[in-house]
Amino acid sequence: MARTIAEKERIAEEIAERLAHKTGEVSWRDVDPLRRIADAFRRSAAVDAEVAEAVHAARDDGYSWAAIAAMLGVSKQTAQARYRR
């Protein structure tokens, strides 16, 4: 279920938008946990963007995909597939 950063940001915005227009069928007390999920999802997208920026900076500084992958806890191929520009 890997998603791109842009997809995560778009989904977080859609969730927030739907919650902002929710009326009647759900009480505010019931909506709070959903808002927390949307907020956490938005933060997750921001963290993903920060990681991508750090990976690109490391590549620009000459670090190998193997070194970057070790920091991410993934294989070199996975790091390349996820972050290659």
Secondary structure, DSSP 4 states (H G I P E B T S, - for coil): ----HHHHHHHHHHHHHHHHT--SSS-HHHHHHHHHHHHHHHHHHHHHHHHHHHHHHHHHTT--HHHHHHHHTS-HHHHHHHH--
